[in-house]
Amino acid sequence: MHSKACWILAPVFSVFLLCPLFGVDAEESPAGDTPRPIYEMNAKEPLTPEEEYAMQWGDVFVSDLAEYSLNVKTGHLNPDDPNELVMNVRAIYKDRNVLERLKKQYADKLQGESLPICNEMELHFHMHEEEYAITQVEIYDQKHQLISEAKREPIYKKIPSNSFVQAMYRIGERFIEYQKSVGKKSEQQAAHR
């Protein structure tokens, strides 16, 4: 009985072993599209540029005047001066007096019903001296259309306490500590190689 089973099962197993030698093509989809490779299959659609831009900002400080956010992709140390930290900050104004003043100030540059509601600025910090300078300011309307842009050489001032600048400075201190710790870890890893 045992030998009969071997003669029956042997051809069956040999068919299974030979199956990988025969190629099988995927069917085309009913719409006629070729199937996407697995690495491209994703349930989420790619982000739009507007969504990517919105994800760059992290809220940091709120006051009666405005809500301040940090662009998390822009913080970096100046390669020429390791004491200088540069970061971009956005202020979305909510104080009606400030909004009215901005509307009057930029009335000649506004189109239709647009209102200047926010600005993005580049902050430079001298970390050891606890000083800051604003070197670039861009004013935007509610549709994020650029209304005005101004650049200037840095004029450093002391950081005022309990301000958005102080909040950004504190984040900058943590950023530098993190950069130092990452640098030490990479030096230790290089030494062990």
C-alpha positions as CSV (number, residue, x, y, z in Angstrom):
1,M,0.0,0.0,0.0
2,H,2.8,2.3,0.8
3,S,4.4,1.9,-2.6
4,K,1.2,2.7,-4.4
5,A,0.8,6.0,-2.5
6,C,4.4,7.0,-3.5
7,W,3.7,6.4,-7.2
8,I,0.5,8.5,-7.0
9,L,1.9,11.4,-4.9
10,A,5.3,11.6,-6.8
11,P,3.8,13.0,-10.0
12,V,1.6,15.5,-8.0
13,F,4.6,16.9,-6.1
14,S,6.7,17.1,-9.2
15,V,4.0,19.3,-10.8
16,F,4.2,21.6,-7.8
17,L,7.9,21.8,-8.0
18,L,7.8,22.7,-11.7
19,C,5.2,25.4,-11.4
20,P,7.6,28.2,-10.6
21,L,9.4,27.6,-13.9
22,F,6.3,28.7,-15.8
23,G,5.8,32.5,-15.8
24,V,2.4,34.0,-15.1
25,D,1.4,37.5,-16.2
26,A,-0.9,39.7,-14.3
27,E,-4.2,40.5,-15.9
28,E,-4.9,44.0,-17.0
29,S,-7.5,45.9,-15.1
30,P,-11.0,46.2,-16.5
31,A,-10.3,49.9,-17.3
32,G,-7.3,48.8,-19.4
33,D,-4.7,50.4,-17.0
34,T,-1.7,48.4,-16.1
35,P,-1.4,47.6,-12.4
36,R,0.7,49.9,-10.3
37,P,3.9,48.4,-8.8
38,I,3.5,47.5,-5.1
39,Y,5.8,50.3,-3.9
40,E,3.5,52.9,-5.5
41,M,0.3,51.5,-3.9
42,N,-0.7,53.7,-1.1
43,A,-4.1,54.4,0.3
44,K,-3.3,58.1,0.8
45,E,-3.1,60.4,-2.1
46,P,0.1,62.5,-2.4
47,L,-0.1,65.8,-0.6
48,T,-0.9,69.0,-2.5
49,P,1.7,71.8,-2.3
50,E,-0.7,73.7,0.0
51,E,-1.0,70.7,2.3
52,E,2.8,70.3,2.4
53,Y,3.2,74.0,3.2
54,A,0.7,73.9,6.0
55,M,2.5,70.9,7.6
56,Q,5.8,72.8,7.8
57,W,4.4,75.1,10.5
58,G,4.3,74.3,14.2
59,D,2.4,76.6,16.6
60,V,4.7,78.1,19.3
61,F,3.2,81.2,20.9
62,V,-0.2,82.8,21.1
63,S,-0.8,86.4,22.2
64,D,-3.7,88.9,21.9
65,L,-1.9,90.3,18.9
66,A,-1.2,87.1,16.8
67,E,-0.6,83.4,16.7
68,Y,3.1,82.6,16.0
69,S,4.3,79.5,14.3
70,L,7.8,78.1,13.5
71,N,8.7,76.7,10.1
72,V,10.2,73.4,11.2
73,K,12.1,73.0,8.0
74,T,14.1,76.2,8.2
75,G,16.0,76.2,11.5
76,H,19.8,76.1,10.9
77,L,23.1,77.4,12.2
78,N,24.9,79.9,10.1
79,P,27.9,78.0,8.6
80,D,30.0,81.2,8.9
81,D,29.1,81.9,12.5
82,P,28.1,78.9,14.7
83,N,26.8,81.3,17.3
84,E,24.1,82.5,14.9
85,L,20.8,80.6,14.5
86,V,18.4,81.4,11.7
87,M,14.7,80.4,11.6
88,N,11.5,81.4,9.9
89,V,8.5,82.4,11.8
90,R,4.9,83.2,10.8
91,A,2.5,85.5,12.6
92,I,-1.2,85.3,11.9
93,Y,-2.7,88.5,13.2
94,K,-6.0,88.4,15.1
95,D,-6.0,91.9,16.7
96,R,-8.5,94.1,14.8
97,N,-6.5,97.3,15.3
98,V,-3.4,95.6,13.7
99,L,-5.4,94.2,10.9
100,E,-7.0,97.6,10.1
101,R,-3.6,99.3,10.3
102,L,-2.2,96.8,7.8
103,K,-5.1,97.2,5.5
104,K,-4.6,101.0,5.4
105,Q,-0.8,100.6,5.1
106,Y,-1.0,98.2,2.1
107,A,-4.3,99.5,0.5
108,D,-2.5,100.4,-2.8
109,K,-1.2,96.8,-3.1
110,L,-4.4,95.0,-2.2
111,Q,-6.6,93.5,-4.9
112,G,-10.4,93.3,-4.5
113,E,-11.4,92.1,-1.1
114,S,-8.0,90.8,-0.1
115,L,-6.8,91.6,3.5
116,P,-3.3,91.4,4.9
117,I,-3.6,88.8,7.7
118,C,-0.1,87.4,8.2
119,N,3.6,87.8,7.8
120,E,6.5,85.5,7.5
121,M,9.8,86.7,8.9
122,E,13.4,85.5,9.1
123,L,14.8,85.7,12.6
124,H,18.5,85.6,13.4
125,F,19.7,84.9,16.9
126,H,23.1,85.5,18.5
127,M,22.7,82.7,21.0
128,H,25.5,83.6,23.5
129,E,24.5,87.3,23.6
130,E,20.7,86.5,23.7
131,E,20.0,89.0,20.9
132,Y,17.8,88.8,17.8
133,A,17.3,90.5,14.5
134,I,14.6,90.4,11.9
135,T,16.2,90.4,8.4
136,Q,13.2,89.7,6.1
137,V,9.5,90.2,6.3
138,E,6.9,89.1,3.8
139,I,3.2,90.2,4.2
140,Y,0.5,87.9,2.8
141,D,-3.2,88.1,2.3
142,Q,-5.8,85.5,3.3
143,K,-5.2,83.6,0.1
144,H,-1.5,83.6,0.8
145,Q,-0.7,86.0,-2.0
146,L,2.4,88.0,-1.4
147,I,1.6,91.7,-0.8
148,S,4.9,93.1,0.3
149,E,8.4,92.0,0.9
150,A,11.2,93.8,2.8
151,K,14.9,92.8,3.5
152,R,17.5,94.5,5.6
153,E,20.8,93.9,7.2
154,P,20.5,92.5,10.8
155,I,20.2,95.0,13.6
156,Y,20.5,93.0,16.8
157,K,18.4,93.8,19.9
158,K,18.0,92.2,23.3
159,I,15.3,89.5,23.5
160,P,12.2,90.9,25.3
161,S,10.9,88.6,28.0
162,N,7.5,86.9,27.7
163,S,7.5,87.5,23.9
164,F,7.3,85.3,20.8
165,V,10.9,86.1,20.2
166,Q,11.8,84.6,23.6
167,A,9.7,81.5,22.8
168,M,11.6,81.1,19.5
169,Y,14.9,81.6,21.3
170,R,14.1,78.8,23.8
171,I,13.3,76.5,20.9
172,G,16.6,77.5,19.3
173,E,18.5,76.6,22.5
174,R,16.9,73.1,22.4
175,F,17.7,72.8,18.6
176,I,21.4,73.6,19.3
177,E,21.5,71.0,22.2
178,Y,20.0,68.4,19.8
179,Q,22.5,69.3,17.1
180,K,25.4,68.9,19.6
181,S,24.1,65.5,20.8
182,V,23.7,64.2,17.3
183,G,27.2,65.4,16.5
184,K,28.6,63.5,19.5
185,K,26.7,60.4,18.6
186,S,28.0,60.4,15.0
187,E,31.6,61.1,16.3
188,Q,31.3,58.1,18.7
189,Q,30.0,55.9,15.9
190,A,32.8,57.0,13.6
191,A,35.3,56.2,16.4
192,H,34.0,52.6,16.8
193,R,34.3,51.8,13.1
